[in-house]
Amino acid sequence: MPEGYHVVRSHIRRNPRPSAKKTSGWVIAGAIAAVWLWGHFVGFADASTTSPTTPSPSASAPAAP
């Protein structure tokens, strides 16, 4: 049997690689989703939002009968 392989149920399988501290694609996708959800539901302290103003009647408008 070659080096780095083992037998499982009469099949030759490769030994698992040692776990390096790499971030997998699922971890990156989860982090992006968490940031998107945070911004969607909580917000990023967006100070530029303006509240809609209610129009006030002008002085030059004719009075209603």
All heavy atoms as TSV, in Angstrom:
chain	resi	resn	atom	element	x	y	z
A	1	MET	N	N	0.855	-1.177	0.000
A	1	MET	CA	C	0.000	0.000	0.000
A	1	MET	C	C	0.902	1.242	0.000
A	1	MET	O	O	1.880	1.307	0.736
A	1	MET	CB	C	-0.892	-0.022	1.248
A	1	MET	CG	C	-1.848	1.118	1.259
A	1	MET	SD	S	-3.040	1.125	2.598
A	1	MET	CE	C	-3.020	-0.495	3.240
A	2	PRO	N	N	0.551	2.254	-0.822
A	2	PRO	CA	C	1.387	3.460	-0.893
A	2	PRO	C	C	1.361	4.252	0.421
A	2	PRO	O	O	0.425	4.145	1.208
A	2	PRO	CB	C	0.746	4.276	-2.013
A	2	PRO	CG	C	-0.243	3.402	-2.671
A	2	PRO	CD	C	-0.542	2.271	-1.753
A	3	GLU	N	N	2.370	5.055	0.596
A	3	GLU	CA	C	2.467	5.905	1.778
A	3	GLU	C	C	1.369	6.972	1.739
A	3	GLU	O	O	1.128	7.589	0.702
A	3	GLU	CB	C	3.844	6.589	1.812
A	3	GLU	CG	C	4.070	7.491	2.999
A	3	GLU	CD	C	4.184	6.734	4.306
A	3	GLU	OE1	O	4.602	5.560	4.283
A	3	GLU	OE2	O	3.831	7.319	5.345
A	4	GLY	N	N	0.692	7.196	2.849
A	4	GLY	CA	C	-0.349	8.205	2.908
A	4	GLY	C	C	-1.730	7.676	2.577
A	4	GLY	O	O	-2.661	8.451	2.412
A	5	TYR	N	N	-1.895	6.346	2.454
A	5	TYR	CA	C	-3.184	5.737	2.146
A	5	TYR	C	C	-3.506	4.677	3.185
A	5	TYR	O	O	-2.615	4.156	3.859
A	5	TYR	CB	C	-3.157	5.095	0.753
A	5	TYR	CG	C	-3.114	6.111	-0.368
A	5	TYR	CD1	C	-1.902	6.650	-0.793
A	5	TYR	CD2	C	-4.268	6.513	-1.013
A	5	TYR	CE1	C	-1.853	7.576	-1.815
A	5	TYR	CE2	C	-4.233	7.431	-2.040
A	5	TYR	CZ	C	-3.020	7.962	-2.433
A	5	TYR	OH	O	-2.986	8.872	-3.445
A	6	HIS	N	N	-4.775	4.332	3.317
A	6	HIS	CA	C	-5.195	3.250	4.193
A	6	HIS	C	C	-6.360	2.515	3.534
A	6	HIS	O	O	-6.942	2.989	2.567
A	6	HIS	CB	C	-5.586	3.777	5.578
A	6	HIS	CG	C	-6.763	4.710	5.560
A	6	HIS	ND1	N	-6.666	6.041	5.241
A	6	HIS	CD2	C	-8.075	4.474	5.803
A	6	HIS	CE1	C	-7.869	6.600	5.298
A	6	HIS	NE2	N	-8.751	5.673	5.629
A	7	VAL	N	N	-6.690	1.341	4.074
A	7	VAL	CA	C	-7.732	0.513	3.485
A	7	VAL	C	C	-9.006	0.649	4.313
A	7	VAL	O	O	-8.990	0.538	5.533
A	7	VAL	CB	C	-7.295	-0.965	3.433
A	7	VAL	CG1	C	-8.418	-1.837	2.896
A	7	VAL	CG2	C	-6.057	-1.112	2.596
A	8	VAL	N	N	-10.118	0.933	3.625
A	8	VAL	CA	C	-11.425	1.011	4.258
A	8	VAL	C	C	-12.373	0.156	3.429
A	8	VAL	O	O	-12.627	0.465	2.265
A	8	VAL	CB	C	-11.936	2.465	4.320
A	8	VAL	CG1	C	-13.348	2.521	4.889
A	8	VAL	CG2	C	-11.007	3.323	5.131
A	9	ARG	N	N	-12.901	-0.933	4.017
A	9	ARG	CA	C	-13.840	-1.837	3.351
A	9	ARG	C	C	-13.340	-2.253	1.971
A	9	ARG	O	O	-14.033	-2.115	0.974
A	9	ARG	CB	C	-15.219	-1.200	3.239
A	9	ARG	CG	C	-15.867	-0.957	4.554
A	9	ARG	CD	C	-17.272	-0.457	4.363
A	9	ARG	NE	N	-17.855	-0.114	5.660
A	9	ARG	CZ	C	-19.023	0.444	5.803
A	9	ARG	NH1	N	-19.746	0.742	4.752
A	9	ARG	NH2	N	-19.479	0.719	6.996
A	10	SER	N	N	-12.157	-2.720	1.928
A	10	SER	CA	C	-11.476	-3.209	0.722
A	10	SER	C	C	-11.270	-2.137	-0.340
A	10	SER	O	O	-11.103	-2.429	-1.512
A	10	SER	CB	C	-12.209	-4.414	0.119
A	10	SER	OG	O	-13.394	-3.999	-0.507
A	11	HIS	N	N	-11.314	-0.845	0.060
A	11	HIS	CA	C	-10.982	0.252	-0.842
A	11	HIS	C	C	-9.781	0.982	-0.275
A	11	HIS	O	O	-9.640	1.119	0.929
A	11	HIS	CB	C	-12.144	1.253	-0.970
A	11	HIS	CG	C	-13.346	0.672	-1.635
A	11	HIS	ND1	N	-13.427	0.446	-2.984
A	11	HIS	CD2	C	-14.528	0.260	-1.121
A	11	HIS	CE1	C	-14.603	-0.076	-3.273
A	11	HIS	NE2	N	-15.286	-0.200	-2.151
A	12	ILE	N	N	-8.941	1.470	-1.155
A	12	ILE	CA	C	-7.786	2.249	-0.713
A	12	ILE	C	C	-8.185	3.711	-0.675
A	12	ILE	O	O	-8.661	4.259	-1.668
A	12	ILE	CB	C	-6.586	2.031	-1.656
A	12	ILE	CG1	C	-6.173	0.561	-1.626
A	12	ILE	CG2	C	-5.436	2.929	-1.244
A	12	ILE	CD1	C	-5.075	0.228	-2.608
A	13	ARG	N	N	-8.049	4.315	0.472
A	13	ARG	CA	C	-8.424	5.716	0.659
A	13	ARG	C	C	-7.202	6.522	1.060
A	13	ARG	O	O	-6.289	6.028	1.699
A	13	ARG	CB	C	-9.486	5.861	1.756
A	13	ARG	CG	C	-10.757	5.110	1.499
A	13	ARG	CD	C	-11.507	5.763	0.365
A	13	ARG	NE	N	-12.660	4.971	-0.013
A	13	ARG	CZ	C	-13.893	5.368	0.120
A	13	ARG	NH1	N	-14.152	6.547	0.615
A	13	ARG	NH2	N	-14.886	4.592	-0.260
A	14	ARG	N	N	-7.228	7.783	0.710
A	14	ARG	CA	C	-6.152	8.692	1.092
A	14	ARG	C	C	-6.334	9.095	2.540
A	14	ARG	O	O	-7.449	9.295	3.006
A	14	ARG	CB	C	-6.183	9.925	0.207
A	14	ARG	CG	C	-5.017	10.870	0.412
A	14	ARG	CD	C	-5.172	12.097	-0.454
A	14	ARG	NE	N	-5.320	11.702	-1.862
A	14	ARG	CZ	C	-4.542	12.151	-2.833
A	14	ARG	NH1	N	-3.601	13.020	-2.577
A	14	ARG	NH2	N	-4.726	11.760	-4.059
A	15	ASN	N	N	-5.259	9.215	3.272
A	15	ASN	CA	C	-5.327	9.672	4.655
A	15	ASN	C	C	-5.787	11.125	4.703
A	15	ASN	O	O	-5.470	11.904	3.806
A	15	ASN	CB	C	-3.955	9.570	5.331
A	15	ASN	CG	C	-3.558	8.131	5.572
A	15	ASN	OD1	O	-4.387	7.231	5.576
A	15	ASN	ND2	N	-2.269	7.908	5.785
A	16	PRO	N	N	-6.540	11.492	5.737
A	16	PRO	CA	C	-6.956	12.895	5.832
A	16	PRO	C	C	-5.767	13.807	6.045
A	16	PRO	O	O	-4.806	13.461	6.730
A	16	PRO	CB	C	-7.896	12.913	7.030
A	16	PRO	CG	C	-7.603	11.679	7.779
A	16	PRO	CD	C	-7.052	10.683	6.812
A	17	ARG	N	N	-5.845	14.942	5.423
A	17	ARG	CA	C	-4.751	15.908	5.552
A	17	ARG	C	C	-4.795	16.558	6.925
A	17	ARG	O	O	-5.869	16.720	7.495
A	17	ARG	CB	C	-4.874	16.974	4.484
A	17	ARG	CG	C	-4.728	16.417	3.096
A	17	ARG	CD	C	-4.829	17.504	2.064
A	17	ARG	NE	N	-4.826	16.901	0.726
A	17	ARG	CZ	C	-5.209	17.524	-0.348
A	17	ARG	NH1	N	-5.641	18.754	-0.281
A	17	ARG	NH2	N	-5.181	16.917	-1.511
A	18	PRO	N	N	-3.651	16.961	7.434
A	18	PRO	CA	C	-3.678	17.675	8.707
A	18	PRO	C	C	-4.414	18.998	8.556
A	18	PRO	O	O	-4.275	19.686	7.553
A	18	PRO	CB	C	-2.213	17.891	9.058
A	18	PRO	CG	C	-1.451	17.610	7.822
A	18	PRO	CD	C	-2.307	16.748	6.949
A	19	SER	N	N	-5.213	19.337	9.542
A	19	SER	CA	C	-6.055	20.522	9.462
A	19	SER	C	C	-5.217	21.777	9.611
A	19	SER	O	O	-4.771	22.116	10.705
A	19	SER	CB	C	-7.116	20.465	10.557
A	19	SER	OG	O	-7.869	21.633	10.550
A	20	ALA	N	N	-5.018	22.462	8.511
A	20	ALA	CA	C	-4.325	23.748	8.554
A	20	ALA	C	C	-5.340	24.815	8.922
A	20	ALA	O	O	-6.535	24.656	8.712
A	20	ALA	CB	C	-3.689	24.064	7.206
A	21	LYS	N	N	-4.881	25.907	9.470
A	21	LYS	CA	C	-5.796	26.970	9.878
A	21	LYS	C	C	-6.179	27.822	8.675
A	21	LYS	O	O	-5.837	28.985	8.569
A	21	LYS	CB	C	-5.171	27.822	10.974
A	21	LYS	CG	C	-5.012	27.074	12.272
A	21	LYS	CD	C	-4.534	27.982	13.375
A	21	LYS	CE	C	-4.461	27.223	14.674
A	21	LYS	NZ	N	-4.034	28.062	15.774
A	22	LYS	N	N	-6.925	27.206	7.768
A	22	LYS	CA	C	-7.407	27.911	6.592
A	22	LYS	C	C	-8.908	28.095	6.742
A	22	LYS	O	O	-9.598	27.238	7.268
A	22	LYS	CB	C	-7.122	27.121	5.319
A	22	LYS	CG	C	-5.653	27.035	4.975
A	22	LYS	CD	C	-5.455	26.482	3.592
A	22	LYS	CE	C	-5.837	25.027	3.528
A	22	LYS	NZ	N	-5.541	24.405	2.240
A	23	THR	N	N	-9.402	29.210	6.264
A	23	THR	CA	C	-10.837	29.423	6.294
A	23	THR	C	C	-11.444	28.801	5.053
A	23	THR	O	O	-10.993	29.040	3.938
A	23	THR	CB	C	-11.174	30.914	6.339
A	23	THR	OG1	O	-10.545	31.556	5.241
A	23	THR	CG2	C	-10.694	31.550	7.628
A	24	SER	N	N	-12.455	27.995	5.256
A	24	SER	CA	C	-13.094	27.337	4.129
A	24	SER	C	C	-14.043	28.302	3.432
A	24	SER	O	O	-14.340	29.388	3.934
A	24	SER	CB	C	-13.860	26.104	4.614
A	24	SER	OG	O	-14.961	26.510	5.388
A	25	GLY	N	N	-14.538	27.892	2.309
A	25	GLY	CA	C	-15.466	28.725	1.558
A	25	GLY	C	C	-16.766	28.945	2.304
A	25	GLY	O	O	-17.372	30.012	2.210
A	26	TRP	N	N	-17.202	27.943	3.082
A	26	TRP	CA	C	-18.439	28.087	3.846
A	26	TRP	C	C	-18.287	29.095	4.967
A	26	TRP	O	O	-19.243	29.807	5.302
A	26	TRP	CB	C	-18.888	26.742	4.403
A	26	TRP	CG	C	-19.400	25.842	3.338
A	26	TRP	CD1	C	-18.813	24.707	2.877
A	26	TRP	CD2	C	-20.601	26.000	2.582
A	26	TRP	NE1	N	-19.568	24.154	1.883
A	26	TRP	CE2	C	-20.677	24.920	1.677
A	26	TRP	CE3	C	-21.616	26.945	2.571
A	26	TRP	CZ2	C	-21.735	24.780	0.781
A	26	TRP	CZ3	C	-22.670	26.797	1.682
A	26	TRP	CH2	C	-22.713	25.723	0.808
A	27	VAL	N	N	-17.098	29.166	5.564
A	27	VAL	CA	C	-16.879	30.145	6.629
A	27	VAL	C	C	-16.901	31.557	6.051
A	27	VAL	O	O	-17.495	32.475	6.629
A	27	VAL	CB	C	-15.539	29.866	7.352
A	27	VAL	CG1	C	-15.206	30.971	8.331
A	27	VAL	CG2	C	-15.595	28.533	8.057
A	28	ILE	N	N	-16.304	31.739	4.900
A	28	ILE	CA	C	-16.290	33.050	4.254
A	28	ILE	C	C	-17.706	33.445	3.836
A	28	ILE	O	O	-18.142	34.583	4.046
A	28	ILE	CB	C	-15.336	33.035	3.043
A	28	ILE	CG1	C	-13.896	32.850	3.529
A	28	ILE	CG2	C	-15.461	34.310	2.236
A	28	ILE	CD1	C	-12.913	32.603	2.421
A	29	ALA	N	N	-18.456	32.496	3.266
A	29	ALA	CA	C	-19.833	32.789	2.861
A	29	ALA	C	C	-20.698	33.115	4.075
A	29	ALA	O	O	-21.550	34.009	4.021
A	29	ALA	CB	C	-20.409	31.599	2.102
A	30	GLY	N	N	-20.482	32.419	5.181
A	30	GLY	CA	C	-21.228	32.702	6.399
A	30	GLY	C	C	-20.912	34.068	6.965
A	30	GLY	O	O	-21.798	34.774	7.460
A	31	ALA	N	N	-19.646	34.466	6.896
A	31	ALA	CA	C	-19.260	35.788	7.396
A	31	ALA	C	C	-19.877	36.890	6.538
A	31	ALA	O	O	-20.366	37.898	7.067
A	31	ALA	CB	C	-17.737	35.916	7.405
A	32	ILE	N	N	-19.896	36.702	5.237
A	32	ILE	CA	C	-20.501	37.699	4.348
A	32	ILE	C	C	-22.004	37.780	4.605
A	32	ILE	O	O	-22.572	38.878	4.653
A	32	ILE	CB	C	-20.200	37.354	2.876
A	32	ILE	CG1	C	-18.708	37.576	2.595
A	32	ILE	CG2	C	-21.038	38.182	1.932
A	32	ILE	CD1	C	-18.262	37.076	1.247
A	33	ALA	N	N	-22.643	36.629	4.797
A	33	ALA	CA	C	-24.080	36.621	5.079
A	33	ALA	C	C	-24.375	37.300	6.413
A	33	ALA	O	O	-25.368	38.025	6.538
A	33	ALA	CB	C	-24.604	35.193	5.086
A	34	ALA	N	N	-23.522	37.090	7.408
A	34	ALA	CA	C	-23.738	37.718	8.709
A	34	ALA	C	C	-23.613	39.234	8.608
A	34	ALA	O	O	-24.413	39.974	9.198
A	34	ALA	CB	C	-22.732	37.172	9.725
A	35	VAL	N	N	-22.639	39.709	7.852
A	35	VAL	CA	C	-22.475	41.159	7.680
A	35	VAL	C	C	-23.661	41.738	6.924
A	35	VAL	O	O	-24.175	42.807	7.273
A	35	VAL	CB	C	-21.147	41.463	6.941
A	35	VAL	CG1	C	-21.077	42.913	6.499
A	35	VAL	CG2	C	-19.972	41.131	7.838
A	36	TRP	N	N	-24.133	41.016	5.900
A	36	TRP	CA	C	-25.280	41.507	5.135
A	36	TRP	C	C	-26.527	41.556	6.007
A	36	TRP	O	O	-27.282	42.528	5.965
A	36	TRP	CB	C	-25.516	40.618	3.916
A	36	TRP	CG	C	-26.672	41.090	3.107
A	36	TRP	CD1	C	-26.682	42.107	2.197
A	36	TRP	CD2	C	-28.008	40.588	3.157
A	36	TRP	NE1	N	-27.946	42.249	1.679
A	36	TRP	CE2	C	-28.782	41.339	2.251
A	36	TRP	CE3	C	-28.621	39.579	3.887
A	36	TRP	CZ2	C	-30.136	41.089	2.054
A	36	TRP	CZ3	C	-29.969	39.344	3.687
A	36	TRP	CH2	C	-30.703	40.102	2.783
A	37	LEU	N	N	-26.745	40.508	6.808
A	37	LEU	CA	C	-27.921	40.499	7.674
A	37	LEU	C	C	-27.834	41.581	8.738
A	37	LEU	O	O	-28.832	42.214	9.084
A	37	LEU	CB	C	-28.073	39.125	8.332
A	37	LEU	CG	C	-28.588	38.028	7.405
A	37	LEU	CD1	C	-28.487	36.685	8.102
A	37	LEU	CD2	C	-30.011	38.303	6.990
A	38	TRP	N	N	-26.653	41.801	9.273
A	38	TRP	CA	C	-26.470	42.862	10.263
A	38	TRP	C	C	-26.824	44.215	9.648
A	38	TRP	O	O	-27.542	45.014	10.235
A	38	TRP	CB	C	-25.027	42.873	10.759
A	38	TRP	CG	C	-24.756	43.954	11.751
A	38	TRP	CD1	C	-24.314	45.217	11.492
A	38	TRP	CD2	C	-24.932	43.882	13.163
A	38	TRP	NE1	N	-24.195	45.921	12.643
A	38	TRP	CE2	C	-24.567	45.132	13.701
A	38	TRP	CE3	C	-25.347	42.883	14.023
A	38	TRP	CZ2	C	-24.617	45.398	15.053
A	38	TRP	CZ3	C	-25.387	43.155	15.368
A	38	TRP	CH2	C	-25.029	44.405	15.871
A	39	GLY	N	N	-26.333	44.479	8.460
A	39	GLY	CA	C	-26.627	45.738	7.797
A	39	GLY	C	C	-28.085	45.851	7.396
A	39	GLY	O	O	-28.649	46.940	7.377
A	40	HIS	N	N	-28.704	44.722	7.085
A	40	HIS	CA	C	-30.098	44.750	6.635
A	40	HIS	C	C	-31.061	44.991	7.796
A	40	HIS	O	O	-32.003	45.766	7.675
A	40	HIS	CB	C	-30.436	43.442	5.941
A	40	HIS	CG	C	-31.788	43.407	5.323
A	40	HIS	ND1	N	-32.094	44.105	4.185
A	40	HIS	CD2	C	-32.920	42.777	5.701
A	40	HIS	CE1	C	-33.355	43.890	3.885
A	40	HIS	NE2	N	-33.893	43.085	4.790
A	41	PHE	N	N	-30.834	44.340	8.923
A	41	PHE	CA	C	-31.774	44.423	10.034
A	41	PHE	C	C	-31.379	45.442	11.091
A	41	PHE	O	O	-32.232	46.094	11.671
A	41	PHE	CB	C	-31.945	43.051	10.693
A	41	PHE	CG	C	-32.672	42.085	9.816
A	41	PHE	CD1	C	-32.011	41.016	9.257
A	41	PHE	CD2	C	-34.006	42.261	9.530
A	41	PHE	CE1	C	-32.675	40.125	8.438
A	41	PHE	CE2	C	-34.689	41.380	8.714
A	41	PHE	CZ	C	-34.018	40.305	8.166
A	42	VAL	N	N	-30.097	45.600	11.367
A	42	VAL	CA	C	-29.658	46.510	12.424
A	42	VAL	C	C	-29.221	47.836	11.841
A	42	VAL	O	O	-29.550	48.890	12.358
A	42	VAL	CB	C	-28.523	45.860	13.248
A	42	VAL	CG1	C	-28.029	46.812	14.313
A	42	VAL	CG2	C	-29.002	44.562	13.869
A	43	GLY	N	N	-28.487	47.800	10.753
A	43	GLY	CA	C	-28.022	49.028	10.115
A	43	GLY	C	C	-26.596	49.343	10.505
A	43	GLY	O	O	-26.060	48.838	11.482
A	44	PHE	N	N	-25.981	50.179	9.729
A	44	PHE	CA	C	-24.595	50.558	9.957
A	44	PHE	C	C	-24.501	51.995	10.459
A	44	PHE	O	O	-23.621	52.741	10.063
A	44	PHE	CB	C	-23.776	50.417	8.668
A	44	PHE	CG	C	-23.568	48.998	8.254
A	44	PHE	CD1	C	-24.206	48.476	7.149
A	44	PHE	CD2	C	-22.727	48.163	8.972
A	44	PHE	CE1	C	-24.011	47.168	6.762
A	44	PHE	CE2	C	-22.525	46.856	8.594
A	44	PHE	CZ	C	-23.169	46.362	7.487
A	45	ALA	N	N	-25.406	52.422	11.305
A	45	ALA	CA	C	-25.426	53.778	11.865
A	45	ALA	C	C	-25.448	54.797	10.742
A	45	ALA	O	O	-24.625	55.702	10.667
A	45	ALA	CB	C	-24.244	53.999	12.805
A	46	ASP	N	N	-26.394	54.637	9.859
A	46	ASP	CA	C	-26.510	55.510	8.700
A	46	ASP	C	C	-27.110	56.840	9.152
A	46	ASP	O	O	-28.310	56.954	9.374
A	46	ASP	CB	C	-27.386	54.847	7.639
A	46	ASP	CG	C	-27.334	55.570	6.321
A	46	ASP	OD1	O	-26.466	56.456	6.175
A	46	ASP	OD2	O	-28.146	55.254	5.440
A	47	ALA	N	N	-26.271	57.839	9.283
A	47	ALA	CA	C	-26.710	59.142	9.768
A	47	ALA	C	C	-27.265	60.012	8.650
A	47	ALA	O	O	-27.799	61.079	8.907
A	47	ALA	CB	C	-25.548	59.860	10.443
A	48	SER	N	N	-27.156	59.578	7.413
A	48	SER	CA	C	-27.588	60.419	6.301
A	48	SER	C	C	-29.062	60.246	5.974
A	48	SER	O	O	-29.544	60.854	5.033
A	48	SER	CB	C	-26.749	60.119	5.067
A	48	SER	OG	O	-27.001	58.798	4.639
A	49	THR	N	N	-29.776	59.412	6.715
A	49	THR	CA	C	-31.193	59.239	6.423
A	49	THR	C	C	-31.956	60.469	6.870
A	49	THR	O	O	-31.707	61.044	7.916
A	49	THR	CB	C	-31.770	58.001	7.127
A	49	THR	OG1	O	-31.559	58.143	8.517
A	49	THR	CG2	C	-31.110	56.737	6.628
A	50	THR	N	N	-32.882	60.892	6.039
A	50	THR	CA	C	-33.686	62.064	6.358
A	50	THR	C	C	-35.123	61.634	6.530
A	50	THR	O	O	-35.629	60.803	5.771
A	50	THR	CB	C	-33.598	63.121	5.246
A	50	THR	OG1	O	-34.051	62.532	4.036
A	50	THR	CG2	C	-32.172	63.621	5.079
A	51	SER	N	N	-35.789	62.181	7.495
A	51	SER	CA	C	-37.190	61.853	7.697
A	51	SER	C	C	-38.020	62.696	6.738
A	51	SER	O	O	-37.703	63.849	6.473
A	51	SER	CB	C	-37.591	62.131	9.142
A	51	SER	OG	O	-37.423	63.503	9.425
A	52	PRO	N	N	-39.075	62.125	6.196
A	52	PRO	CA	C	-39.889	62.894	5.254
A	52	PRO	C	C	-40.597	64.033	5.984
A	52	PRO	O	O	-41.112	63.868	7.081
A	52	PRO	CB	C	-40.882	61.867	4.711
A	52	PRO	CG	C	-40.897	60.776	5.723
A	52	PRO	CD	C	-39.543	60.774	6.349
A	53	THR	N	N	-40.598	65.189	5.356
A	53	THR	CA	C	-41.223	66.361	5.970
A	53	THR	C	C	-42.654	66.479	5.482
A	53	THR	O	O	-42.959	66.224	4.316
A	53	THR	CB	C	-40.449	67.635	5.605
A	53	THR	OG1	O	-40.426	67.758	4.186
A	53	THR	CG2	C	-39.029	67.575	6.121
A	54	THR	N	N	-43.535	66.876	6.366
A	54	THR	CA	C	-44.922	67.082	5.969
A	54	THR	C	C	-45.054	68.500	5.426
A	54	THR	O	O	-44.557	69.455	6.031
A	54	THR	CB	C	-45.875	66.883	7.156
A	54	THR	OG1	O	-45.473	67.773	8.200
A	54	THR	CG2	C	-45.818	65.455	7.657
A	55	PRO	N	N	-45.676	68.663	4.276
A	55	PRO	CA	C	-45.793	70.003	3.719
A	55	PRO	C	C	-46.744	70.865	4.564
A	55	PRO	O	O	-47.806	70.415	4.972
A	55	PRO	CB	C	-46.342	69.764	2.316
A	55	PRO	CG	C	-47.020	68.442	2.391
A	55	PRO	CD	C	-46.287	67.652	3.439
A	56	SER	N	N	-46.308	72.039	4.854
A	56	SER	CA	C	-47.146	72.962	5.607
A	56	SER	C	C	-47.852	73.912	4.627
A	56	SER	O	O	-47.301	74.215	3.572
A	56	SER	CB	C	-46.308	73.767	6.590
A	56	SER	OG	O	-45.327	74.483	5.895
A	57	PRO	N	N	-49.028	74.333	4.942
A	57	PRO	CA	C	-49.725	75.241	4.000
A	57	PRO	C	C	-48.989	76.580	3.906
A	57	PRO	O	O	-48.478	77.102	4.877
A	57	PRO	CB	C	-51.110	75.410	4.626
A	57	PRO	CG	C	-50.952	75.008	6.046
A	57	PRO	CD	C	-49.808	74.036	6.096
A	58	SER	N	N	-48.903	77.049	2.697
A	58	SER	CA	C	-48.191	78.323	2.499
A	58	SER	C	C	-49.134	79.486	2.774
A	58	SER	O	O	-50.360	79.357	2.748
A	58	SER	CB	C	-47.650	78.376	1.070
A	58	SER	OG	O	-48.740	78.409	0.168
A	59	ALA	N	N	-48.550	80.645	2.995
A	59	ALA	CA	C	-49.343	81.844	3.290
A	59	ALA	C	C	-50.044	82.368	2.049
A	59	ALA	O	O	-51.060	83.053	2.130
A	59	ALA	CB	C	-48.448	82.919	3.883
A	60	SER	N	N	-49.526	82.048	0.858
A	60	SER	CA	C	-50.114	82.608	-0.360
A	60	SER	C	C	-51.242	81.746	-0.901
A	60	SER	O	O	-51.872	82.115	-1.874
A	60	SER	CB	C	-49.037	82.785	-1.414
A	60	SER	OG	O	-48.505	81.532	-1.740
A	61	ALA	N	N	-51.460	80.577	-0.295
A	61	ALA	CA	C	-52.512	79.699	-0.809
A	61	ALA	C	C	-53.875	80.278	-0.398
A	61	ALA	O	O	-54.044	80.783	0.705
A	61	ALA	CB	C	-52.357	78.304	-0.222
A	62	PRO	N	N	-54.858	80.194	-1.289
A	62	PRO	CA	C	-56.187	80.723	-0.959
A	62	PRO	C	C	-56.851	79.859	0.118
A	62	PRO	O	O	-56.651	78.672	0.167
A	62	PRO	CB	C	-56.949	80.684	-2.273
A	62	PRO	CG	C	-56.240	79.654	-3.090
A	62	PRO	CD	C	-54.800	79.699	-2.660
A	63	ALA	N	N	-57.599	80.482	0.937
A	63	ALA	CA	C	-58.284	79.775	2.022
A	63	ALA	C	C	-59.422	78.972	1.454
A	63	ALA	O	O	-60.086	79.361	0.490
A	63	ALA	CB	C	-58.791	80.768	3.054
A	64	ALA	N	N	-59.665	77.823	2.040
A	64	ALA	CA	C	-60.754	76.979	1.571
A	64	ALA	C	C	-62.090	77.563	1.992
A	64	ALA	O	O	-62.214	78.072	3.100
A	64	ALA	CB	C	-60.596	75.580	2.151
A	65	PRO	N	N	-63.100	77.555	1.118
A	65	PRO	CA	C	-64.406	78.151	1.467
A	65	PRO	C	C	-65.161	77.361	2.497
A	65	PRO	O	O	-65.094	76.299	2.782
A	65	PRO	CB	C	-65.158	78.205	0.166
A	65	PRO	CG	C	-64.444	77.339	-0.782
A	65	PRO	CD	C	-63.073	77.078	-0.222
